[in-house]
Amino acid sequence: MSVHTLTAARLPFADLAVPVAPSGPWQESAWLLVAVPLVSAAVLLLAGRRSDRWGHWLGVAASAASFVIGALILVSLLQAPVGERVVEVDLFDWISAGQLTLAAGLRLDPLSLTFVMLVTFVGSLIHVYSVAYMDADVDRRRFFAYLNLFVAAMLLLVLADSFVLLFMGWEGVGLASYLLIGFWNHRTEYAVAAKKAFIANRVGDLGLLIAMMAMFATVGALDFTSVFGAVGSMDTSTATIIGLALLLAACGKSAQFPLQSWLGDAMAGPTPVSALIHAATMVTAGVYLVVRSAPIYEAAPDAQLAVVVVGAITLLFGAIVGCAKDDIKKALAASTMSQIGYMMLAAGLGPVGYAFAIFHLVTHGFFKAGMFLGAGSVMHGMNDQVDMRRFGGLARYMKITWVTFGLGWLAIIGVPPFSGFFSKDKIIEAAFMPVAGAEWRAWLFGSVVLIGAGLTAFYMSRLFFMTFHGEKRWTTAAEGAEQHPHESPRLMTWPMVVLAVGSVALGGLLSIGGVFTTWLEPVVGHTEHADPVLPIPVIMASTLVLVLLGAFLAWRQYAASTVPQVAPAGSALTRAARRDLYQDEVNDAVLVGPGAYLTRSLVYGDRQVVDGAVVGVAHVTVGIAERVRKLQNGYVRSYAATMLAGAVVLLVVVLVTRI
């Protein structure tokens, strides 16, 4: 195993002095970040029922251990000069096949360490929460094994130093999410939801495979250093193909248009799964992939524009869907889709947006995970009810959940001085900055993100008011029995409190002196931002006005007014939003239906043409054999007559030829 720092020439965008390679013990131990939770998952799965009494605590300890190791590596990296903060740890020789020679290694830099800290810190809190949330589940030990497997795969994904090793983590995350979403697979709809997520992600995986094939065909290598170093000599069309293929992969993993249909159904899994996978980790992997591949997108302006367009469409798509959902978890899922759209849009803006995309990703990981855990707390106190039309007035009975959820709500809608104000507003400002002198793009995408901010304030305020304020509507749709809401145990509330603190303070702390954007410069580089087409105070004021307007409209409709327990029919747009803007119908019409028809056609062709040809030859052979067989009857007189006939024929032929 060896540790070395990349030189300035090998760093994308950075103009840094050539560093001296450090060799810190914690950097050399980086492999433990992945190994500890992976070994814990193996122990829990292999030990079986014998680990039921202590397996959940082993899972918590494994995630926490990765956090401690990550923190120590982070400290060692912070102590190094800026030019020495991109470190590669070579593990072992891995692939040697033909022209491809690849070593397995980890890349420790500000981008990967940011994800490591987010995944392990928020993941550990979710592990603790899950101890109480899954207390009554007989398979709790297996649940923690899957959680550890997911954490290990996610860490491998963000730490990999090559696209091949990243793909290993990418697939591991897909497998773990399938197992967690379908954890209660004895219910058919949950098993179907897991399969849907798995298949949608496989479509995206095809994009990553195509991108790697194009890289190898062009560069002859698949490690980040070689690929990014060769971008300058890559023609624009090749870079565009690779960029679009990577975008397809990102759309699948991050539930972006047009591969977003799986996210709402994925709420079938236990609520901690929603907090871990669909708030802080898995759905952010696509954003990580785009930012990590920034040199490729810098060489492919069309692919970069496609990233912005996908983000813009998705943030509006998710916001519109979120305005109509009555299921508290599905409303939060639509919110996640929309917020990831913000990040994707920022990542597509180029150097002006890379750091802001990751900044919002970090703050979002805290307040969205906190709200998902808050939704789980509400379900815990309401006998697993998820219909917000059957909630109302819970603030008085679940004070800790109300306060922590409320802080997350203020953060996500962007009220100052909460975290979302500092991160999302930076994306809005960046969207109003002209790229390559194209002011029309700044006006277009700036308007989109402003509209998204207003919609976010409305649907998140709607969720908050319907759940915690207004009149009590505590009856189940099936039995009409009254609920008895109560606060959750401390193992569930304390993680919510910690995440709420992050929702309040994290954005402001990371904004002081531009500390977070400076931290990411060794990876994304430094760039002077252009002036937005609107003055920044005007952008901030417009955003705040739309946020307050959206929150007021939600308060008037869902807190100050009576909320019907049965949703009214609503407008055509409302009905469409309740059905996710018909995304499943579109998929069925565009993909599933034609795919099934193609499959049936291929089966028909196989049976009628291929099998028909084989069977036809067999029938002809059998028919000829049946007729020839009649000549072999065993009678001497028949054979003599045949010989005589043959002799006559030969004689005739000879005579004719002589004449």
N, C-alpha and C positions, 0 to 999 in steps of 0.2 A: 504494500500500500504506500502511495506517495501523495504528497500535497504540493501543489504549485499554484502560483498566481499568474493570471493571464497578463501578458504585456499590453501596453497601450494599443499596439497595432491590431490586437485581437479583440479589443473591446468595441462593441457597436456604439457609434455616436460619440464615445468619450474621447476627450483630448487630454490625456493624463500623462504624468511622468511615468517612465518605466519603473515598476515596483521591484522590490526584492522579495523573493518567495518566502512567506512565513511557514512555520512548521509547528503549529500549536497542537497540544494533545487533544483538545476538544474538537478541533477540526478533523484530526485523524480519526476520531471516534464518531464522526457524523453518521456512519453506517448504522449505529445503534438507534438512531431516530426511527428508522424503518424496522430494524430487527426486533426491537423490544415489543411493540404491539403485534408484530407478525407472529413471534414466538408465543405470546400470550394467547392469541387467537387459536393457534395450533393446540396449545395445552388444554384450553377450554373445550375444544371440539373433540379431542382424543380422550380426555378424562371422563367425558360423559357425565352421568348423574352423580358420580362421586364428587364432582366439584360444585354441585348445586348450592352448597352452604357458604362457599367462599369465592366462587367463580366471579361474581359481579365485582367484588373488591379487587380481585386480580386485574380485571379489565380496567377499573378506575386507576389502579397503580401504574399500569402499563402506559396509559395515555398521559398521566401526570409525569412519569419518568421521561417520556419524550419531550414534554414541555420543558422540564428542567435542563435536559441536554441541549435543547434548542436555545434556551436562554443563555447558557454558558457559551455556546458558539456565537450567539449574537453579541455578547459582551466582548469576546475576543476579536470579532470583526469590527466592532465600534472603536476598539483601541488601536486598530491599524490605520495607517494613513488612507485617505480616500482612494488613492491609486492602487491600493493593495486589498481592496474589498471584493474582488472577484477571484475566488479560489476554487480550483478543481482538485478533487480527491479521487485519485485512481484506485480502484478496488481490485480488479483482476482482469486478465484477458478473457474476453467473452466470445466473440464471433470471429471466425476465420473461415470464410467461404468464398472461393473465387477471388474477385477483386475487392471484396468487402472485408476489412479488418477493423474490428471495433472492440474497445475495452469498456467494461462497465465502470462508471464513475459518477460522482456526485458533484454538482455545481453549487457552491456556497457563495451567494451574492445577496445584495439587498432585496432583490425581488423574491428569490426563493426563501430567504429567512423571514421575510414578511409573511409569506403564506405559512411557513412552519409555525410561527408564533400564533397566527390566527387559528390554524387548524388544531393545534395542541391545546391552546388555552381555552378557546370556546368549546372544543371537543371534550376536554376534561370536565368542564362545568356540566355539559350535557350528560356525560357518563354519571356524574354524581346525581343529577336530577333523575336519571333513569333508574337508579337503585330503588328509589321510592315509587316512581311511576309504574315500574314493572314488577312491583313487590308481589303481587298476587299471581303473576304468570308463572306457570310451572316450567317454562322454557327460558327463564330469565338468563340462565348461564349461557345458553346458545345465542341469545340476543346480544350479550356483551361480546361474545366471540366475533359475531358479525360486525359490531361496532369497531372492535380492534382491527379487524381485517380491513375495514373501510379506511380507518386512520392510516394504517400502514401503506395502503395503496395510494392514498392521496399524497402522503409525504414522498413516496417514490416518484409520483408524477411531477411534483414541483421541484424535487431535488435532482432529477436526472440531468445528465450532461449531454444527452443525445436524444434524438427523436425516437429511436428504437426503445430505449429504456423508458422514456416518457410514455410510449405506447403501452408498455407493460403495466405501468401504473394506471394509465387511462382505462385499460381493460379490467384491471383489478377493481377500480372504482365502479365500473359498470356491473361487474359480478356482485360486489358487496351491496350495491344499491338494489339490485334485483332481489337478493336474499332478504334485505331489510324491508323493502316495500311489500314483499309477499310473505312477511314473517308469519302472519296469521292466514296462511294459504288454505286453511280448511274452509274459508269463505271464498266462494268462486270469484266474486267480484274483486277481491284482493289479489288473487292469483292472476286474474286477467290484467289488472292494473300493473303488476310487476312485469308481466310479459310485454305489455304495451311499452313501458319505459325501456325495457331491454332492447326491443326491436327498433324503436326510434333512435336509440343511441347507436345501434349497429349501422344504421344508415349514415349517421355522422362519422362513424369509424371508417367507413369506406373512403370518405374524404381525406382522412389522415393517412390512410394507406396510399392513396393516389399521390398525395403530396410527397410522401417519402420515396415512392417510385420515381417521381419526377426529379427529386433532389439527387438521388443516386445516379440516375441517368445523366444528369447535368454536371454534378460535382464529383461523383464517385465516392462520396462519404455521407454519413448521416449524423455525425456529432455536431453540436452547435457551433463550435469554433470553426470547423472547416466549412460548414454550410454558410454561416454568416460572413466568413472571410471571403467567400467566392461570390457573394451577391453583386459586388461591383462589376464583375465580368459576366454576369448573367443577363441575357437579353430580356427586354420588358415583357414579352409574351410569355416566356417561361416563368418569370417571377409572378406574373398575373395568374397563370394556371395554378401555381403552388399556393399563392395567397387565397384564391377562391376555394381551393380544396381544403385548406386549413380552416377557412371560414365555415365550410360545411360541417367540419368536425366540431367546431366551436358551437354552431347552432344546435347540434344534437345534444351535446353535454350541458349547455347552458340554457336549453329550452328557448331558443330564439327562433323567430319566424324563418322558415316555414316548418320547423321541427319542434314546435312548442306544445303540441297536443298532449304529451305524456305528463306534464307537470301537475296539472290539477288532479288527475287520477292517482298520481303517486302519493296523495294524501291518505291513501288507504293504509299505509304503514302506521306503526305507533308514532305518536306525536314527537318524541325525541328524534326520530328518524327525520321528520320534516325539518326540525331545527338544525340538525347536523348536516344533512345532505342538501336541503333546499334553501338554506339561508347563508351558511358560512363556508361551505366547502365545494361539493360536487358541481353545483351550478355556476360556481365562479371559475371552474377549470377552463372554460372556453375563453373567458377574459384573459386568464393567465397565458393561454396558448397564443392569443393574438399579440399581447404585449411582449411576450418572450420572442415572438417571431417578427418583431418590429423592423429589423433590417430588411426583411423580405417585402413587407408592405411599403416601406420607404421607396423601394425600387419598383413598386407596382401601384401607381396612383389609382387605377381603375378598381383594383381589389380593395384598396384602402377606402375608396368611396363606397364600395359595396358594403363594407363593415358599418359605415355610418348609416347607410340606408336601412340595413337590417336592424340596427339598434333603434333608429327612429320609429320604424314600423312596430317593433316589438314593444317599445315603451308605451305607445298609444294603445296597442292591442291589449296588453295586460291591464292598463288603467281602465279601459272601457269594460272589460270583463269583470274587473274588481268592483265596479260600481253596481253590479247586478247580482252578485253572489250572496246567498244567505247562509251558506256553510262557512263557518268562521275560518276553517283551515284552507278551504279553496279560495276564499277571499285573500288570505295571506299569500297563497301560492300565486295568484294573479299579480299581487303586489311584487312578489319576488321577480316574476317574469318582467315586469315593467322596470324595476330598479336595475336588473341586469342589462336591460336595454339601454338605460342611461350609461352604464359602464362601457358597453360595447360601442355606443356612439362616441364616447370620449376616446376610446382606444383607436377608433378609426380616424380621429382628427389629427393623428400623427404626434410629433413631439410635444405639441401644446396640450395634448390630452392624456398621454400615457400615465403620468404620475397621478392625475386627477381621477382616472379610472380606477387605479389601485387604491387611492385614498378613499373613494366612496365605497369600494369593495370592502375595505377594512371596517369602516364605521357601520356599514350596512350589516356586516357579519354580527356585530354586537346587538344593534337594536332589533334586527329581524329575528335573530335567534331568541332574544328575550321575549319578543311577542309570540313566537311559536310556543315557547315554554309557557307563556301566559295563557295561550289558548288551551294547552294541555292542562293547566291548573283549573281553568274554567270547566273543562270537560270532567276533570276529576271531581269537582264539586257539584256537577250537574248530571251525574250518572251517564257520562259519555255522550251527552247531547251536543250536537254541533250546529243546530239551526238557530241562528241569531234572533229569529223572530220568536223564539221560545225562551229568550233571555230577558234582559232588561232589569235595571235596578240592582245589579250585583255589586256595585261599589260599596254598599253598606255592609255586605256580608263577606267580601273578599278584599279587604283593604290593601294588603300587600300586593296582591295580583293587580288590583286596580291602579295603584301608584306606579308599579314597575312597568305595567303595560302602557300606562299613560305617558311615562317618560319616553318610551320607545315610540309611541305615536307622535309626540311632539318632535322627536328627532327625525323621523322619516318624512314628515311633511315639511321640514326645513324651517322650524321656528327658531330664531336666535335666542340663546346662545347654544342650542343643542347641536349634537354632532352632525346631523344631516345638513344643517345650515352651512357648515364650513365645507363639506365635501360635495354635496349636490349642487350648491350654488356656484362652485368653481367649474363644474361641468357646463352649467348654463352660460356662464361667462365665456368659456372656451368655445361653445357652440356659436356664439355671436362673433367670433374672430374669423375674418376672411382667410381662406386657404388659397394660396397661389393667386391672390388678387380677385378671387371669385366672391364678390359681395353677395350675390344672390343666394349662394349656398349658406352664407352666414345668416341671412334673413330667414331662409327656409328652415334650417335646422334649429336656429335660435327660437323661432316661433313654436316649433314642435316641442322643444323641451319646456318652454313656458306653459304651453297648454297641458303638457304632462304634469307639471308641478301643481296646477290648479286641480286637475283630476285626481292626483294623488291625495291632496288635502281633502277632497270630497269623499273618496271611497274609504280612506283610512279613518276619517272622522265618523263616517257612517258606521263602520265596524265598531269603533270605540263607543259611540253613543248607543247603538243598538244593544251592545253587550252589557255595559255598566250603568247606563242612565235610562231615564224614561220610566214608564210603568213596568211592573213585574208581569211577565208573561210565562210563568214557570209551569207549563204543562207539557206533557209529551203528546205528540201527534196521535199516537196509537191508543193510549189508555186514558189520557186526560188527568193523570195523577199529578199532584203537586210535588215539585222538587224541594229539596232542603239544601240549598247551597252552603258551602263551608270552605274555609281557607285550607290550603294544602299544607302538608307537613314541611318541616324545616329543610329537609334534604331537597325539596322542590323549590322552596321560596328563596333560599340563600343563593343558588345560582342565578335566579331571576334578579335578585338585588345587585349582584356583581355586574351582570350584563346591563342593568339599568344605569349603574354608575358610568359604564363605558358609553352608554347612549347620551349621557349628559356631558361628560368631560373629554372624551377621547378626541373628538373633532377639534376642539379648541386647543388642546395640548399639542396635537400634531401639526397645527397651523402656526404655532409660535415661531416666528422667524423663518417660515418656510422649511421647518426641520424635516418634514416627511419628503417633500419633493427633492430636497438636497440629498437626503439619504438614498433616494432611488437613482440619482444622477449617474453613478458608475454603470448602470445598466441601460437606462433610457436616455442618458445624455442631458445636456443643458441646452436650452434654447430660449431666446428672447421672445416673449409673447407679443404678438401684434395687438394693436388697440382694437377693441370690439367696435362693431358698426354703431352701437349705442353706448353712451357713457355708462360706466360700471354702476354709478349710483342709480341711474334710471333702470338698469337691469335688475338691481337688487330691490328697488322699490316696486317694480312691476311684479316681480316674483312674490314678494310679500303680500301685495294686494290680492293676487290670485289665490294665494294660500289662505288668507283670511276669508276671502269670499267663498272658497270651497268648503272651509270648515263651518262657516256661518250657515250655508245652505244645508249642510248635513245636520247641524244642530237644530235648525228650524223644522226639518222633516222627520228626524229620527229621535230627537230628545224632547223638543217642545211640543210635538204632535204625537197623536196616538199611532203606534205602529201596528198594522193588522197582522194577526198571527198567520194568515194565509196571504201569500204574495199576490197582489193584484196583477191582472193580465199585462198592463203596461204597454208601452209603445213597441213598434216593430224592432227598434234598436235594443230596447230592454229585453225583449224575448230572445233576440239573437245573442245578446251578451250572456244571458242565462245558459245558453247552449254553446258558450265559448266561441261566439261568432261563427258557428257552424264549422269549426275546424275539423271535427271528426267526419262530418258529411263531405267536406272537401277532400279529405284524405281518402275516404271510401271511393269517391267519384274519380279522383285523379290517380290514386295508387292501388288501393285494395281491389276495387272492381276490375280495372284493366289487368292487374296482376293475376287475379283469379281467372279471368278470361284467357290470358296468355298461358297460364298453367294448364287449363282445360284443353286449350288448343294444342299445346305440346304433347299432352297425354293422348289426345285423339290422334295426332300425327304419328306418335310412337306406335300406337296400337294398329292404326289403319295402314300406314305407309311402311314403317320399318318392320313391325311384326307381320303385316300383311304380305310384304315381299318375301320374308322368310317362309311363312306358312304357304304362300303360293308356290314357291320353288319345291317345297316338300310335297305338295299335292300333285304337281306335274310329275315329279320323280316317281311317286307312288303310282300314278296313272299309267305311266310308261311301263313300269315294272309289272303292273297287273296285266297289261296286254302282251308283253313279251313272255311272261310266264306261261301263257296259254299255248305258246309254241312248244314248250317243254312238257309234253303229255306222257312220255314214256313208251309210246307205241312205235315198234320198228317200222311198220308200214308208213307211218307219218313221216319218220325221218328219211326213209327211202324216197318217198314222194317229194320231199323238200329238196333232197340231193338231186333228184331228176330235174326238178324245176330249175334249180341253180345251174345245172349243166346245160340245159336248154338255153337259159338266159346268156350264159357265157358263149355258147356256140353262136347264137344270134349276134352278139356283140362282135365276135371275131369276123363273122361273115360280112357284117355291115361295114366294119372298118376296112376290110380288104376291097370291097366294092368302092 
